[in-house]
Amino acid sequence: MRMALCLFGQPRTAAFCADSLYTELISVYHPDIFLSTDSQEALMRSLYHPTSMEIASEEEEAQIIGDRMSRYGKSVPNPGPYKEYPIYPSRDLSFLYKNWRCREMLRNHEAKFGDYDVIVGTRFDAKFLKIQPITLPNKNTLYIPRIDAFGKEAVNGIHWGMGYCAHIWWADSITGCFLLNCFNWSDDYYKETKKWGGEGMMKYICDKNKIDVQYTDVTFMLIRGTNEIPMEGLPPWSPLSKTCHPEYLPKDWG
């Protein structure tokens, strides 16, 4: 099974989280890695040894994205349960841009060497305790975690009352490349719904294109803070410790 792993976003806590990605995925499936971020090129190469990588600074990104960065204002209301935390469209667009750049690198590679059997997408600041075995995916199907990054189960198939939480996902090549193109259809979602937010966008595009969704057994958490002082991904974002999510700390930590 030929696998491509797409890593995108800001580096954030990559050095702290990378070992779990190796344990649960990279050392198991030996994927080709496509990586898009905005800094720390040397660290990215040493951690992941990517097949293809693109580094674009925030300033370079802003020039490419143009007026879309400010089109929706600095922030918009959060349509989900965490209404005290607004959504910042410019940050989302930066993240979606990196998705798209991974897609373009991957497509160029496939044009030379053939399509991958499975594409996996995730971000640098996700720490994994478990990823269920990945097998050949069904066509036109998106595989996403049943449990979100805050440890909450999808209610009626919907995370946070908003849509599909896809901090780690996999799909066949055609479906994966289509979903990695979200940078180019995010405006359509806003025009139709007058909302903004990654979960809602993912459900919107799956519904619109009749993409099936299958839930997977994955246990993980987004890690905030720094590599030296990692913090839980759920407010109030306390530092990880022997009493605060110790399962995400190395046994010899501290």
Secondary structure as the mmCIF struct_conf table of DSSP 4:
data_model
#
loop_
_struct_conf.conf_type_id
_struct_conf.id
_struct_conf.beg_label_comp_id
_struct_conf.beg_label_asym_id
_struct_conf.beg_label_seq_id
_struct_conf.end_label_comp_id
_struct_conf.end_label_asym_id
_struct_conf.end_label_seq_id
STRN STRN1 MET A 3 PHE A 8
BEND BEND1 GLY A 9 GLY A 9
TURN_TY1_P TURN_TY1_P1 ARG A 12 THR A 13
HELX_RH_AL_P HELX_RH_AL_P1 ALA A 14 LEU A 21
HELX_RH_PI_P HELX_RH_PI_P1 TYR A 22 ILE A 26
HELX_RH_AL_P HELX_RH_AL_P2 SER A 27 TYR A 29
STRN STRN2 ASP A 32 THR A 37
BEND BEND2 ASP A 38 SER A 39
HELX_RH_AL_P HELX_RH_AL_P3 GLU A 41 TYR A 48
BEND BEND3 THR A 51 THR A 51
STRN STRN3 SER A 52 ILE A 55
HELX_RH_AL_P HELX_RH_AL_P4 GLU A 58 ILE A 65
HELX_RH_3T_P HELX_RH_3T_P1 GLY A 66 MET A 69
TURN_TY1_P TURN_TY1_P2 SER A 70 TYR A 72
BEND BEND4 LYS A 74 LYS A 74
STRN STRN4 VAL A 76 VAL A 76
BEND BEND5 GLY A 80 PRO A 81
TURN_TY1_P TURN_TY1_P3 LYS A 83 GLU A 84
BEND BEND6 TYR A 85 TYR A 85
STRN STRN5 ILE A 87 ILE A 87
HELX_RH_AL_P HELX_RH_AL_P5 PRO A 89 PHE A 113
BEND BEND7 ASP A 117 ASP A 117
STRN STRN6 VAL A 118 ARG A 123
TURN_TY1_P TURN_TY1_P4 PHE A 124 ASP A 125
STRN STRN7 ALA A 126 ILE A 131
HELX_LH_PP_P HELX_LH_PP_P1 GLN A 132 ILE A 134
HELX_LH_PP_P HELX_LH_PP_P2 LEU A 136 ASN A 138
TURN_TY1_P TURN_TY1_P5 LYS A 139 ASN A 140
STRN STRN8 THR A 141 PRO A 145
BEND BEND8 ARG A 146 ARG A 146
STRN STRN9 ILE A 147 ILE A 147
TURN_TY1_P TURN_TY1_P6 ALA A 149 PHE A 150
BEND BEND9 GLY A 151 GLY A 151
STRN STRN10 GLU A 153 GLU A 153
HELX_LH_PP_P HELX_LH_PP_P3 ALA A 154 ALA A 154
STRN STRN11 VAL A 155 VAL A 155
TURN_TY1_P TURN_TY1_P7 ASN A 156 GLY A 157
STRN STRN12 ILE A 158 HIS A 159
TURN_TY1_P TURN_TY1_P8 TRP A 160 MET A 162
STRN STRN13 GLY A 163 GLY A 163
BEND BEND10 HIS A 167 HIS A 167
STRN STRN14 ILE A 168 ALA A 171
HELX_RH_AL_P HELX_RH_AL_P6 SER A 173 LEU A 179
TURN_TY1_P TURN_TY1_P9 LEU A 180 ASN A 181
HELX_RH_3T_P HELX_RH_3T_P2 CYS A 182 ASN A 184
TURN_TY1_P TURN_TY1_P10 TRP A 185 TRP A 185
HELX_RH_AL_P HELX_RH_AL_P7 SER A 186 THR A 193
BEND BEND11 LYS A 194 LYS A 194
HELX_RH_AL_P HELX_RH_AL_P8 GLY A 198 LYS A 208
TURN_TY1_P TURN_TY1_P11 ASN A 209 LYS A 210
STRN STRN15 ASP A 212 THR A 216
STRN STRN16 VAL A 218 LEU A 222
STRN STRN17 ARG A 224 GLY A 225
BEND BEND12 ASN A 227 ILE A 229
STRN STRN18 PRO A 230 MET A 231
BEND BEND13 GLY A 233 LEU A 234
TURN_TY1_P TURN_TY1_P12 PRO A 235 PRO A 236
HELX_LH_PP_P HELX_LH_PP_P4 SER A 238 SER A 238
STRN STRN19 PRO A 239 PRO A 239
HELX_LH_PP_P HELX_LH_PP_P5 LEU A 240 LEU A 240
BEND BEND14 LYS A 242 HIS A 245
HELX_RH_3T_P HELX_RH_3T_P3 PRO A 246 TYR A 248
BEND BEND15 LEU A 249 LEU A 249
TURN_TY1_P TURN_TY1_P13 LYS A 251 ASP A 252
#
